[in-house]
Amino acid sequence: MVRVIQISDTHLSPSKQHFDANWAPLARWIAQHKPDLVIHTGDVTVDAADQETDAAYCATQLASLGVPVVAVPGNHDVGEVGNPHQPVNGERLDRFRRHFGDDRWLRDVDGWRLIGLNSMIFGGGPEEAQQTEWLEAAMADAAGRRLAWFTHRPLFIELPTEADTGYWSVKPEPRRALLDLLQRYQVEIVASGHLHRWHEIRLNGTHYIWGPAARLSGR
C-alpha cells in the first residue's frame, strides 16, 4: 500500500524564524511514518513571493526529508490574484517553479491520480485558462483511476453556493467552474490548507479535507 502524507502552511524562512521550531518534530514524524510521497498544500515559506532566499531555504528543508515531495503554491509563496502588494505574476511563479517544481502536477499512485493545482491563479487570466485546460485533460485521461485534488485555498468554507468569503476561499465565479469539473469527473478528494486548522466534510460524493498548519501542538 502506498502511503501519502499531506502537510501545509509550514511558513519557514531563514530570517523570520517564528515557526522554525515546528519543522524538526514534523520531519521526525514524517520519517517515522515512512511515506512514499509528501504533498505540501502551500505556504511553504514566509515570503518567497518576494524573497529568493526564503524559496531557496525552504526547498532545501523539503529536500532534507529524504522522500519524494511535491508542493502547490500558497499566497506567501507566489502572491495572489487581486492583491495590490503581492499580485501573482510571472516573476513570482518562475521563482516557485525554480525551487519547488511545477505549480501544477499529477502523480499516479496505487489506483489514484493525484492532481496539484495552483489556487493562487484562480480568477486570474491566461495562466488560469491554461491550468483549467490541463486539468480537464488530466482527468479525462485518468484511465479509471480515482481522482484527488490538492490546492492551497479551499473551494468554499461552509457551502459550495456561498457568497464571496474574501481572502479565505476561492471566489464564486472560478469556484463554479471548478465544481462543474469536479462533479463531471467525480473527484473523490479535495485537500487544501490555508486556514490553519483541520476540518473535513463529505458532500455529494466528495471528501473535503483542510490540512492544519504544521505546529508543535499537532492539530
trRosetta pair geometry for C-beta under 8 A, 3 or more apart (Angstrom, degrees):
i j d omega theta_ij theta_ji phi_ij phi_ji
1 110 6.8 61 -153 -132 52 151
2 36 4.8 -72 -156 37 82 152
2 37 7.3 17 174 9 109 105
2 109 4.7 -151 131 171 168 111
2 110 4.0 -149 17 -27 121 134
3 33 6.7 -150 151 153 146 96
3 34 6.9 76 60 97 145 67
3 35 4.6 -121 110 -126 99 63
3 36 5.4 128 53 4 64 87
3 37 7.8 176 96 33 51 67
4 35 6.2 85 -122 -164 19 117
4 36 6.6 -47 -72 61 61 88
4 37 4.8 -14 -115 70 83 100
4 38 7.7 162 -163 -92 60 24
4 39 6.3 23 178 -7 106 110
4 109 6.7 124 -58 92 123 157
4 114 7.1 176 -132 -81 162 155
5 30 6.2 -172 82 -124 164 90
5 33 6.4 100 -68 99 137 141
5 35 4.3 -103 -4 -74 106 156
5 37 7.5 -180 29 94 65 53
5 38 5.1 -22 70 -113 96 73
5 39 7.2 180 90 26 45 71
6 38 7.8 146 -97 -165 20 59
6 39 5.0 -28 -105 73 69 99
6 40 7.8 145 -161 -94 57 23
6 41 6.0 19 -168 -21 105 114
6 150 7.2 -163 -117 -126 116 120
6 191 5.4 -110 -107 164 160 145
6 209 7.5 117 54 116 163 131
6 211 4.8 -125 130 -87 117 141
7 10 6.7 33 144 -55 116 106
7 26 6.7 90 -131 -177 140 129
7 30 7.6 -42 -49 -78 135 124
7 38 6.3 -1 8 -173 109 106
7 39 7.5 161 26 82 62 48
7 40 5.4 -25 75 -106 88 71
7 41 7.5 -176 88 15 37 78
7 211 6.8 161 -158 169 14 142
7 214 5.6 23 -170 -67 105 119
8 40 6.5 146 -93 -165 45 59
8 41 4.2 -25 -99 58 108 95
8 42 6.4 7 -145 52 88 63
8 43 7.0 53 174 53 73 97
8 152 7.8 146 -146 -131 110 66
8 192 7.8 73 -114 146 153 39
8 193 3.1 -174 -163 -110 138 128
8 194 7.6 -69 173 -16 130 44
8 211 3.9 127 -3 100 132 120
8 212 6.9 155 60 82 110 25
8 213 6.3 -87 101 -100 85 40
8 214 6.8 168 67 -28 44 84
9 41 7.8 -23 -23 82 73 82
9 42 7.1 12 -63 94 64 65
9 43 4.4 19 -111 80 62 126
9 74 7.1 95 -89 -77 69 169
9 193 5.1 175 -29 172 97 126
9 194 6.9 172 -67 -71 120 19
9 196 5.8 -121 123 -90 168 74
9 211 7.7 171 10 105 97 96
9 212 7.6 -93 49 146 123 40
9 213 3.7 -69 97 -114 127 82
9 214 6.4 178 82 10 67 74
10 19 6.7 157 166 128 53 132
10 22 7.0 -165 -149 95 74 121
10 23 6.6 66 -167 -93 117 90
10 26 7.4 -141 -115 69 109 168
10 40 7.2 -44 -8 -145 116 121
10 43 7.1 169 35 113 53 76
10 44 5.8 7 46 -148 109 45
10 58 7.5 144 87 -142 124 112
10 61 7.8 -170 136 114 152 142
10 213 7.7 166 -73 -166 27 74
10 214 4.7 5 -99 38 71 133
11 18 7.4 -36 127 73 120 100
11 19 4.5 74 87 29 103 158
11 43 5.8 -11 -67 155 76 103
11 44 8.0 162 -59 136 25 18
11 45 6.9 26 -135 138 35 18
11 46 5.2 66 -171 -80 76 69
11 76 6.6 4 -110 105 79 174
11 213 7.3 3 -3 -157 115 117
12 19 6.5 -109 -83 86 50 105
12 20 6.4 86 -132 -96 82 71
12 23 6.2 57 -96 -74 123 133
12 44 6.7 -40 32 158 98 65
12 45 6.1 -61 63 -114 66 47
12 46 6.8 -119 87 -22 21 85
12 54 7.7 152 101 -162 67 82
12 57 6.7 -143 130 117 107 106
12 58 4.8 142 76 -102 114 94
12 61 5.7 -48 132 23 171 165
13 16 4.2 18 81 52 146 81
13 17 6.5 -129 76 -72 81 49
13 20 7.8 -99 51 -62 58 100
13 45 6.3 85 -76 -166 81 76
13 46 3.8 -32 -45 16 131 125
13 47 6.6 36 -104 24 133 83
13 51 7.6 48 -138 83 107 149
13 54 5.0 -30 -121 -119 84 99
13 57 6.7 84 -153 79 31 144
13 58 7.5 -19 -80 -55 42 104
14 17 7.5 -12 -175 -70 19 96
14 53 5.8 -85 38 151 127 108
14 54 7.0 -146 14 -95 83 51
14 57 4.3 -155 -40 -92 104 158
15 51 7.9 -114 27 -167 126 159
15 53 7.2 58 -16 107 112 133
15 54 7.8 -75 25 -76 96 87
16 46 4.7 -157 72 144 126 175
16 47 7.2 70 22 4 139 111
17 20 4.1 -24 -165 -8 89 130
18 46 7.8 107 32 -97 103 133
19 22 5.2 -30 177 18 78 121
19 23 7.6 92 130 -37 77 89
19 46 7.7 164 26 -72 117 102
19 214 7.6 96 172 86 119 90
19 215 7.3 -79 -146 -100 98 81
20 23 5.7 -40 -164 5 51 117
21 24 7.3 -49 -165 24 41 102
21 216 6.5 -18 120 -58 102 122
22 25 6.7 -74 -165 48 41 100
22 26 5.9 35 151 -20 77 119
22 214 5.1 131 147 129 130 90
22 215 4.9 -69 -112 -120 135 38
22 216 5.5 -118 -104 -46 75 69
23 26 5.7 -66 -149 41 30 111
23 27 6.0 29 158 -21 70 108
23 61 6.3 -62 -157 -162 141 132
23 214 7.4 61 -90 131 51 137
24 27 5.7 -53 -144 36 29 111
24 28 6.5 30 156 -19 63 104
25 28 5.5 -51 -146 36 35 113
25 29 6.3 38 154 -22 66 104
25 216 6.2 81 42 -121 150 70
26 29 5.6 -54 -149 35 32 112
26 30 6.4 34 153 -19 65 104
26 214 5.0 9 -89 -163 153 124
27 30 5.7 -52 -148 35 32 112
27 31 6.4 34 152 -20 64 105
27 64 7.0 -20 -134 108 141 104
27 65 6.0 -137 -135 -103 90 77
28 31 5.6 -55 -149 36 33 112
28 32 6.4 35 152 -23 65 104
29 32 5.7 -51 -150 31 32 113
29 33 6.6 18 156 -9 64 109
30 33 6.1 -68 -151 43 31 102
30 35 6.4 -57 -164 10 84 113
30 38 6.3 6 -146 -90 134 133
30 65 5.8 -33 109 -149 147 114
30 67 7.1 -138 156 24 115 136
31 34 7.2 26 -180 -68 37 58
31 65 7.5 -153 -65 -160 81 70
31 66 7.5 45 -103 51 96 120
34 67 7.9 160 -158 -87 42 139
35 38 5.6 109 84 -64 143 74
35 67 5.8 100 76 157 82 161
36 67 7.2 -173 -169 -169 13 117
36 68 7.1 -2 155 40 55 113
36 109 7.0 151 104 -145 134 137
37 67 7.1 -164 -101 149 21 108
37 68 5.1 -35 -112 86 70 108
37 69 7.6 148 -166 -93 60 31
37 70 7.1 -5 -172 10 106 100
37 107 6.5 141 -134 140 161 163
37 109 6.6 -110 0 -71 144 160
37 114 7.8 160 115 49 155 164
38 62 7.8 -161 91 -157 131 92
38 65 6.2 -33 9 134 155 162
38 67 5.8 99 -11 93 105 115
38 68 7.1 172 25 95 72 54
38 69 4.6 -19 70 -108 104 81
38 70 7.7 169 88 28 57 56
39 69 7.8 170 -83 -156 25 59
39 70 5.7 -14 -114 69 69 88
39 71 7.5 151 -167 -92 50 40
39 72 8.0 19 -179 -5 92 93
39 114 7.1 -121 -80 171 145 139
39 116 7.1 -163 -149 -85 111 113
39 150 5.4 -94 169 -131 137 164
39 191 7.5 81 104 94 137 139
40 44 5.6 51 149 -85 144 100
40 62 6.8 -75 -26 -113 148 127
40 69 6.5 30 -14 -176 108 104
40 70 7.3 -161 26 98 77 41
40 71 3.9 -16 66 -109 109 92
40 72 7.3 -166 94 27 66 58
41 71 7.8 -147 -62 -150 15 64
41 72 5.9 1 -139 47 48 107
41 74 7.6 76 133 -64 55 105
41 150 5.5 -124 -100 -178 97 96
41 151 6.8 39 -157 87 103 25
41 152 5.7 157 160 -98 76 50
41 191 6.3 -125 -79 127 145 91
41 192 5.8 166 174 -158 142 30
41 193 3.8 157 102 -24 109 109
41 194 7.8 -84 130 -21 105 75
41 211 5.4 131 34 37 136 135
42 71 7.0 132 -73 -180 45 90
42 72 5.2 -44 -57 92 97 80
42 73 5.7 53 -120 140 99 20
42 74 2.9 124 164 -54 102 92
42 75 7.8 64 165 3 122 54
42 76 7.9 133 164 40 82 87
42 77 6.4 -119 -154 5 77 133
42 119 7.6 -65 -54 38 162 107
42 151 7.6 -7 -16 157 136 42
42 152 3.1 -15 30 -101 168 109
42 193 5.2 -170 55 48 91 131
42 194 6.7 4 87 -60 125 81
43 74 3.4 -51 -42 72 66 161
43 75 6.9 -1 -78 45 96 66
43 76 4.5 68 -128 31 81 119
43 77 6.4 -140 -94 -26 31 97
43 152 6.7 116 -16 -145 82 121
43 193 6.5 -141 27 116 105 138
43 194 7.0 133 -12 -94 127 54
43 213 7.9 -42 91 -116 133 95
44 48 7.1 7 75 1 97 140
44 58 4.8 118 140 164 107 141
44 62 7.0 -30 -150 -53 132 126
44 71 5.7 2 -56 -154 132 151
44 74 7.1 162 -2 19 60 108
44 76 7.8 -157 48 88 48 108
44 77 5.8 59 33 -86 89 124
44 100 6.8 166 12 -96 163 143
45 48 3.8 94 51 -16 166 103
45 49 7.8 -179 87 -12 125 66
45 51 7.7 -164 168 66 137 103
45 54 4.4 93 -163 154 128 113
45 55 6.3 -44 -70 -80 155 51
45 57 7.9 109 -117 69 102 95
45 58 4.7 -109 -80 -28 88 157
45 76 5.5 -161 83 128 73 106
45 77 5.4 116 33 -95 105 73
46 51 7.9 4 81 41 87 137
46 54 5.9 -119 53 -135 79 136
46 76 6.0 -93 -174 -175 18 131
47 50 5.3 -31 166 46 102 93
47 51 4.8 64 105 10 95 116
47 54 5.2 160 70 -28 62 166
47 76 6.2 -80 -81 -170 39 87
48 51 6.0 -83 -106 65 34 74
48 52 7.7 66 -145 -107 72 19
48 54 4.3 -137 -72 99 67 108
48 55 3.8 100 -138 -68 117 83
48 58 6.6 -82 -56 26 130 137
48 76 6.9 75 30 135 78 73
48 77 4.9 3 64 -139 116 57
48 78 7.5 -17 99 -57 96 51
48 95 6.3 -178 165 129 94 123
48 96 6.7 104 128 -86 129 75
48 99 7.3 -119 -153 55 140 152
49 75 7.4 -13 -61 158 140 49
49 76 6.2 -128 -16 176 110 32
49 77 6.2 98 -56 116 77 14
49 78 5.7 145 -103 -129 84 4
49 79 4.5 119 -147 -45 127 75
49 86 4.7 35 151 -164 144 132
49 92 5.4 2 -148 -137 66 126
50 86 6.8 -93 -46 -111 102 113
50 92 8.0 -27 -64 -104 45 104
51 54 4.0 76 90 0 113 107
51 55 7.0 173 99 -8 65 81
52 55 5.7 -58 -156 37 38 111
52 56 6.2 33 153 -17 71 108
52 95 6.5 -121 -103 -140 71 122
53 56 5.8 -54 -143 39 32 109
53 57 6.1 33 159 -20 66 109
54 57 5.9 -58 -145 38 27 110
54 58 6.2 18 162 -13 64 112
55 58 6.2 -64 -145 41 25 104
55 59 6.2 27 158 -21 64 109
55 77 7.6 97 -99 -150 92 79
55 95 5.4 -140 -58 161 168 102
55 96 6.9 -129 -128 -94 127 43
55 98 7.5 61 144 76 140 98
55 99 4.2 175 161 -2 104 167
55 100 7.4 -103 -161 -27 94 98
56 59 5.9 -55 -147 34 28 111
56 60 6.6 29 154 -19 62 105
56 99 6.1 -120 -82 -116 44 128
57 60 5.9 -60 -158 34 30 112
57 61 6.7 29 149 -19 65 105
58 61 5.4 -48 -148 33 39 114
58 62 6.5 39 154 -17 67 100
58 99 7.4 69 72 149 88 135
58 100 7.9 -17 105 -74 105 110
59 62 5.9 -52 -150 36 33 109
59 63 6.3 34 152 -19 65 107
59 99 4.1 -129 -54 178 141 95
59 100 5.8 -134 -99 -73 100 66
60 63 5.7 -55 -147 38 32 112
60 64 6.4 40 152 -30 64 103
61 64 5.6 -50 -152 24 32 117
61 65 7.9 49 148 -33 56 87
62 65 6.1 -35 -173 1 43 114
62 69 4.7 -151 175 104 107 161
62 71 7.0 -71 -117 -41 160 129
62 100 7.4 59 37 -121 160 88
63 69 7.4 -125 -79 32 39 130
65 69 6.0 95 50 -52 137 129
70 101 6.6 -78 -132 76 75 143
70 105 5.6 -122 -162 75 137 151
70 107 6.7 -162 -7 -34 155 132
70 116 6.0 -138 139 -38 123 154
71 100 4.8 -61 57 -177 125 129
71 101 7.2 126 40 50 83 100
71 116 7.6 108 117 -156 18 151
72 103 6.6 78 -145 -169 61 63
72 104 7.5 42 -118 -94 97 48
72 116 4.5 -163 -67 -174 106 104
72 117 6.3 22 -132 66 143 37
72 118 6.1 -164 -163 -87 95 50
72 119 7.2 62 151 2 130 86
72 150 5.8 176 -12 118 135 94
72 151 6.1 -98 121 -130 161 32
72 152 5.7 -147 109 -40 107 85
73 77 4.2 -142 -152 90 86 130
73 78 4.3 23 171 -2 147 124
73 93 7.7 -107 -21 -117 166 67
73 96 5.0 -20 -86 -142 127 158
73 100 7.6 142 -75 72 82 149
73 103 5.2 -22 -8 -136 114 108
73 118 5.6 20 39 -131 103 92
73 120 5.5 -56 102 5 108 135
73 152 6.5 -60 103 -35 42 139
74 77 4.9 96 52 6 65 106
74 78 7.6 146 74 22 30 83
74 120 7.0 131 -168 -59 18 119
74 152 4.1 163 -98 -139 73 145
74 193 6.7 -61 -88 79 126 125
74 194 6.5 175 -135 -86 113 82
75 78 7.3 -87 -133 59 24 63
75 79 6.4 2 -160 -165 64 15
75 80 4.5 -19 -119 -44 100 117
75 83 7.3 120 -156 -46 112 153
75 86 7.4 105 177 98 83 128
75 120 6.0 160 -84 -109 58 113
75 152 7.1 175 -17 134 69 148
75 194 7.7 75 2 -122 105 103
77 92 8.0 122 129 172 56 102
77 96 5.6 73 155 -102 107 118
77 100 7.7 -16 -164 1 135 155
77 120 7.8 -136 68 -38 93 156
78 88 5.2 40 135 -123 98 95
78 92 4.4 124 -155 142 67 112
78 93 5.7 53 -147 -81 129 57
78 95 7.6 172 -105 64 78 98
78 96 5.1 -32 -75 -38 111 139
78 103 7.3 33 -53 -118 160 140
78 118 7.6 -21 54 -156 159 115
78 120 5.2 136 79 95 114 165
79 83 5.6 -147 -172 60 90 134
79 86 3.6 -150 -112 146 101 87
79 87 5.4 50 153 109 140 11
79 88 4.4 -175 89 -69 95 54
79 89 7.0 8 61 3 145 75
79 92 5.1 -20 13 -179 110 176
79 120 6.8 113 90 -178 49 132
80 83 4.6 84 64 -19 85 123
80 86 6.9 55 20 99 69 92
80 87 7.3 -78 75 -133 39 39
80 88 5.6 29 -107 -31 11 103
80 120 4.9 -111 -107 -150 66 89
81 87 7.0 40 -125 -152 28 81
81 88 5.8 -37 -56 28 57 113
81 120 6.8 154 -13 166 80 58
81 121 6.3 106 -48 -135 114 33
81 122 7.0 -126 12 69 141 49
81 123 5.2 167 108 86 160 94
81 124 3.9 -129 -93 -80 129 112
82 87 7.2 143 30 -114 13 91
82 123 7.5 -9 -26 110 116 125
83 86 5.0 -19 115 65 135 66
83 87 5.3 -177 66 -79 75 52
83 88 7.7 84 31 -18 109 69
84 87 7.1 9 -114 -48 16 98
86 92 7.5 101 -177 -92 88 155
88 92 5.8 -119 -144 76 53 135
88 93 6.6 63 -179 -53 92 97
88 120 4.9 139 -77 142 147 109
88 121 5.8 -126 112 -82 153 74
88 124 6.4 -9 69 -149 122 162
88 127 7.9 -115 127 64 119 156
89 92 5.4 90 52 15 68 101
89 93 7.0 -136 99 -2 31 94
90 93 5.8 -60 -141 42 29 108
90 94 6.0 32 160 -23 67 108
91 94 5.9 -55 -148 34 26 112
91 95 6.6 28 153 -21 61 104
92 95 5.7 -50 -151 31 33 113
92 96 6.7 33 152 -17 64 102
93 96 5.7 -52 -152 35 36 111
93 97 6.3 32 153 -17 68 108
93 103 6.1 -68 -152 -23 93 152
93 118 7.9 29 -124 -149 109 158
93 121 8.0 31 -88 -63 130 126
93 127 7.2 -146 -79 -128 165 151
94 97 5.7 -58 -145 39 31 110
94 98 6.3 37 156 -25 66 104
95 98 5.9 -52 -149 30 29 112
95 99 6.6 3 163 1 63 112
96 99 6.5 -80 -153 47 26 94
96 100 5.5 -40 -180 37 69 115
96 103 5.7 56 110 -78 132 108
97 100 7.0 -73 -108 59 18 73
97 101 6.6 -40 -151 143 55 13
97 102 6.2 23 -128 -102 95 33
97 103 6.1 -70 -74 -28 88 90
100 103 7.9 69 87 -83 112 65
101 105 6.9 20 132 -64 117 142
102 105 4.8 129 80 -67 117 96
102 116 7.9 129 102 81 94 122
103 116 7.9 -139 159 126 36 110
103 118 4.2 33 147 -75 110 127
104 115 7.7 0 -172 180 87 80
104 116 5.8 -178 -146 97 43 78
104 117 5.7 20 -118 -117 98 40
104 118 5.4 -82 -57 -12 90 93
104 131 5.5 164 -53 -132 159 102
104 134 6.4 103 116 101 146 143
104 135 7.6 -89 -168 -68 139 87
105 115 7.6 179 90 -152 45 45
105 116 4.5 16 48 44 82 117
106 113 5.9 -9 -169 -176 116 93
106 114 6.5 152 -157 81 59 53
106 115 5.0 -14 -102 -102 89 69
106 116 7.2 -157 -74 18 40 73
106 138 5.2 180 -59 -154 148 132
107 113 7.7 157 80 -157 40 49
107 114 4.6 -13 60 60 90 108
108 112 7.2 171 -152 87 49 50
108 113 5.5 -21 -100 -102 75 69
108 114 7.6 -171 -80 20 24 75
108 145 6.3 -99 -136 -104 96 165
109 112 5.5 -16 70 60 72 97
109 114 6.3 4 22 -5 107 118
111 145 5.9 172 175 -133 42 76
111 146 6.1 38 136 13 87 98
112 145 5.7 111 -154 178 12 104
112 146 4.9 -40 -109 70 72 90
112 147 7.4 156 -161 -85 74 16
112 148 6.0 6 -175 4 121 112
113 138 7.0 171 162 160 135 94
113 139 7.5 167 94 -108 144 53
113 142 4.5 -110 -4 -132 152 105
113 145 4.2 104 -24 104 92 135
113 146 7.2 -178 22 81 70 39
113 147 5.5 -17 66 -106 97 65
113 148 7.4 174 87 28 51 69
114 148 5.1 -19 -113 70 67 105
114 150 6.6 23 -180 -13 94 117
115 135 6.7 95 175 -133 143 83
115 138 5.7 123 -111 124 126 143
115 139 7.4 -35 -52 -66 157 85
115 147 6.8 -4 1 -163 119 89
115 148 6.8 169 24 86 75 51
115 149 5.2 -32 75 -107 99 62
115 150 6.9 175 87 20 46 77
116 149 7.9 132 -99 -164 22 57
116 150 4.8 -30 -105 69 68 107
116 151 7.7 150 -160 -76 54 46
117 131 6.7 102 -147 174 85 127
117 135 6.7 25 -100 -93 114 127
117 149 5.9 -3 -3 -165 122 104
117 150 6.9 162 20 76 74 51
117 151 4.8 -24 69 -89 103 93
118 121 5.1 34 115 14 111 107
118 127 7.7 -55 88 150 140 116
118 131 6.2 -115 44 -109 100 154
118 151 7.9 98 -171 -133 1 81
119 122 5.3 -18 -161 -12 58 119
119 151 4.1 80 -45 -173 124 111
119 152 4.9 -144 45 46 118 81
119 153 4.2 -155 135 34 144 94
119 170 6.3 -99 -161 -82 111 104
119 192 7.5 33 -27 -128 160 114
120 124 7.8 6 130 -13 55 156
120 152 6.6 22 -44 42 87 137
120 153 7.6 133 -68 -10 53 114
121 124 4.3 -110 -165 55 63 135
121 125 7.7 -86 -171 50 96 72
121 127 4.6 -87 -160 105 149 117
121 128 4.7 -165 138 -70 97 81
121 131 6.5 124 84 0 129 147
122 128 6.0 114 -115 -123 28 124
122 153 7.4 -111 25 59 135 133
122 170 5.2 -33 111 -138 159 105
122 171 6.9 176 121 29 106 89
122 174 4.0 148 176 134 98 160
122 175 7.8 63 169 -56 140 58
122 178 7.3 -25 -129 -44 129 133
123 128 6.7 162 24 -86 17 165
123 170 7.8 162 -20 -166 112 79
123 171 5.1 40 -60 41 150 133
123 173 6.4 99 -103 73 101 106
123 174 4.5 -106 -53 -27 79 130
124 127 6.1 -20 104 59 108 104
124 128 4.8 133 58 -33 72 120
125 128 6.0 111 57 19 35 102
125 129 7.2 -65 146 -6 35 101
126 129 5.5 -53 -145 35 37 113
126 130 6.3 38 158 -19 68 103
127 130 5.9 -55 -151 36 31 111
127 131 6.4 29 152 -18 64 107
128 131 5.7 -57 -148 37 32 111
128 132 6.3 34 155 -22 67 105
128 174 7.1 -83 -165 -117 141 130
129 132 5.8 -52 -146 34 30 111
129 133 6.5 31 155 -17 63 105
130 133 5.9 -55 -150 36 31 111
130 134 6.3 30 152 -17 65 109
131 134 5.5 -57 -148 40 32 113
131 135 6.1 37 153 -25 67 105
132 135 5.6 -50 -144 32 31 114
132 136 6.5 28 158 -16 63 102
132 177 7.0 -25 -128 144 137 130
132 181 7.7 -153 -154 -53 87 153
133 136 6.2 -55 -150 35 28 106
133 137 6.5 25 153 -14 62 109
134 137 5.8 -61 -151 40 30 110
134 138 6.2 32 153 -23 67 108
135 138 5.6 -55 -147 34 30 112
135 139 6.5 20 158 -12 65 106
135 181 6.6 42 122 171 120 159
136 139 6.0 -59 -149 39 32 105
136 140 6.1 31 155 -20 67 110
136 181 6.2 -109 -89 -129 85 123
137 140 5.7 -56 -140 39 30 110
137 141 6.0 14 163 -6 65 116
138 141 6.2 -68 -143 47 23 101
138 142 7.1 54 149 -64 58 86
139 142 5.5 -18 -157 -27 39 119
139 147 6.0 24 -125 -112 97 146
139 181 7.1 143 22 177 160 102
139 185 4.2 -13 168 -143 138 162
139 187 7.6 -63 -119 -73 133 95
140 185 7.5 -97 -65 -104 53 123
142 145 4.5 -116 172 49 96 93
142 147 6.1 -59 -115 -75 164 99
142 185 7.6 105 6 -171 140 120
146 188 5.3 -16 -177 9 107 141
147 185 6.0 31 4 133 167 110
147 186 7.0 124 33 92 119 63
147 187 4.5 -81 103 -117 117 66
147 188 6.0 135 64 11 63 82
147 189 7.7 -166 110 36 53 72
148 187 7.0 124 -101 -169 25 88
148 188 6.3 -48 -77 67 74 85
148 189 3.8 -3 -123 64 98 109
148 190 7.4 -172 -162 -74 63 32
148 191 6.8 19 176 0 108 105
149 182 7.5 -68 -9 -104 141 102
149 187 5.8 6 -15 -166 106 142
149 189 7.0 -171 32 99 58 64
149 190 4.8 -2 63 -116 105 73
149 191 7.2 180 92 28 55 64
150 191 5.1 -16 -109 70 74 97
150 192 7.4 161 -161 -81 48 47
151 154 7.4 142 86 -93 113 26
151 155 7.6 87 56 -52 151 74
151 190 7.1 -10 17 -172 108 91
151 191 7.7 154 28 85 61 49
151 192 4.9 -19 76 -103 81 96
152 192 6.3 52 142 -158 13 86
152 193 5.4 -43 -147 51 57 97
152 194 5.2 97 158 -56 76 108
153 168 7.7 136 -149 149 99 33
153 169 5.8 140 171 -141 103 37
153 170 5.4 134 116 -55 124 73
153 192 6.2 -39 110 -162 18 133
153 194 5.1 54 -100 -44 49 166
154 157 6.7 108 90 -79 132 50
154 168 7.7 -16 48 150 101 76
154 169 5.0 -49 81 -118 83 97
154 170 7.2 -122 103 -5 41 88
154 190 7.7 101 -143 131 71 114
154 192 4.3 175 -79 73 64 157
154 194 6.5 -138 -10 53 77 126
154 195 6.6 -7 -8 -23 122 122
154 208 7.1 70 -150 -175 111 117
154 210 6.0 -35 -71 -92 129 101
155 160 7.0 -3 125 -116 118 78
155 169 6.4 23 122 -174 18 109
155 170 5.1 -30 -137 27 46 127
155 175 5.5 121 -172 -136 85 98
155 178 6.2 -146 -122 100 119 136
155 179 6.8 122 -180 -67 143 91
155 182 8.0 -23 -88 -39 164 157
155 190 6.3 -12 -10 155 119 156
155 192 7.6 -168 -13 -40 64 149
155 208 7.5 -103 34 -124 106 126
156 159 6.1 -83 153 85 144 26
156 160 5.2 -152 -10 -97 158 38
156 162 5.5 131 -158 32 115 115
156 165 7.5 128 -150 -8 57 136
156 169 5.3 84 -119 171 24 156
156 170 7.2 -59 -57 47 54 89
156 175 6.4 85 -61 -151 92 143
157 162 6.5 -64 47 63 86 166
157 165 5.3 119 -10 -98 127 164
157 168 5.9 23 -67 123 124 127
157 169 5.2 -133 -38 -33 82 140
158 162 5.5 103 58 -65 93 144
159 162 4.6 126 63 -42 84 94
160 175 7.1 178 -163 157 72 118
160 179 5.6 99 -161 -111 127 150
160 203 7.3 176 -29 133 112 146
162 165 6.6 30 123 -48 126 105
162 169 8.0 56 78 69 125 148
162 172 7.8 -139 91 -91 53 99
163 172 6.6 -42 -150 -59 37 132
164 171 5.9 0 -119 -137 95 74
164 172 5.8 -82 -68 -16 71 103
165 168 4.5 -68 131 59 117 107
165 169 4.7 48 53 30 131 101
168 194 7.4 138 -159 135 53 121
168 195 6.7 52 -158 -95 94 98
169 175 7.6 39 140 -85 103 134
170 174 5.7 -104 176 88 110 105
170 175 4.5 140 106 -75 111 93
170 178 6.8 -13 139 24 164 149
171 174 5.6 70 65 27 88 96
171 175 6.4 -155 90 -15 38 99
172 175 5.4 -65 -141 38 26 118
172 176 6.4 32 164 -28 66 100
173 176 6.1 -49 -154 23 29 109
173 177 7.3 21 153 -9 59 103
174 177 5.7 -56 -154 38 42 111
174 178 6.2 40 151 -18 72 108
175 178 5.7 -60 -147 40 32 110
175 179 6.1 30 157 -19 68 108
176 179 5.9 -56 -144 37 28 109
176 180 6.5 35 154 -24 62 103
177 180 5.7 -51 -153 30 32 115
177 181 6.8 27 152 -13 63 103
178 181 5.8 -56 -153 38 35 109
178 182 6.1 40 149 -24 68 108
179 182 5.2 -49 -141 36 35 118
179 183 6.2 31 160 -15 67 104
180 183 6.2 -58 -147 39 26 104
180 184 6.1 25 156 -20 63 112
181 184 5.7 -57 -141 38 30 112
181 185 6.1 -3 170 9 67 112
181 187 7.7 44 120 -24 77 126
182 185 6.9 -78 -146 51 18 87
182 187 4.4 -69 -148 28 75 124
182 190 7.1 -17 -127 -61 135 128
182 206 6.4 8 168 -84 120 153
183 186 7.3 25 -168 -75 31 45
183 187 8.0 -54 -51 22 25 87
183 204 7.1 -30 -106 139 101 134
186 205 6.6 -52 -150 129 83 139
187 190 6.5 60 132 -58 127 90
187 206 5.9 31 94 -113 80 116
188 205 7.1 -75 -115 152 62 82
188 206 6.3 -172 -154 -121 22 59
188 207 6.3 13 157 18 68 96
189 206 7.1 171 -81 -164 17 74
189 207 5.0 -21 -106 68 70 99
189 208 8.0 157 -159 -85 50 28
189 209 6.7 -6 -164 6 96 114
190 206 6.1 25 -3 171 102 121
190 207 7.5 175 27 86 62 50
190 208 5.1 -13 66 -112 100 71
190 209 7.2 172 87 27 50 69
191 209 4.5 -14 -110 70 78 107
191 210 7.9 166 -158 -89 56 19
191 211 6.2 49 178 -31 99 105
192 195 7.8 60 114 3 105 100
192 208 7.8 -12 13 -169 105 84
192 209 7.3 157 25 87 61 58
192 210 5.8 -30 74 -112 84 63
192 211 6.9 -159 94 16 32 84
193 196 7.9 48 173 -61 79 43
193 210 7.0 112 -118 -166 23 69
193 211 4.9 -37 -93 65 77 99
193 213 7.4 94 -170 -80 103 59
194 210 7.8 -86 52 -147 77 101
195 199 7.4 -23 87 14 142 123
195 210 5.4 -28 48 -164 122 139
196 212 6.4 36 180 -161 38 64
196 213 4.0 -5 -131 -20 78 119
197 210 6.4 25 88 117 62 131
197 212 5.4 1 -141 -112 19 88
197 213 7.6 -8 -48 3 39 85
197 219 7.7 58 -154 172 60 83
198 210 6.1 166 -144 88 28 86
198 211 7.0 -10 -102 -148 73 24
198 212 4.3 -43 -46 -45 81 106
198 219 4.8 -47 1 -151 135 111
199 208 8.0 -14 112 116 89 94
199 209 7.6 163 85 -155 52 39
199 210 4.3 26 45 33 87 121
200 207 6.6 0 -169 -178 109 87
200 208 6.4 167 -149 88 57 58
200 209 4.8 -3 -103 -105 101 67
200 210 7.0 -149 -66 20 56 69
201 207 7.8 178 91 -150 37 48
201 208 5.2 -2 57 55 80 106
202 205 7.7 13 -179 -109 92 5
202 206 7.1 170 -153 84 59 38
202 207 5.2 -23 -100 -98 82 67
202 208 7.5 179 -88 17 29 74
203 206 5.9 -26 68 61 70 87
203 208 6.5 2 20 -5 107 117
212 215 7.5 -82 140 20 110 97
212 218 8.0 54 80 138 151 50
212 219 5.1 150 -15 -147 163 59
215 218 7.6 -50 80 26 74 17
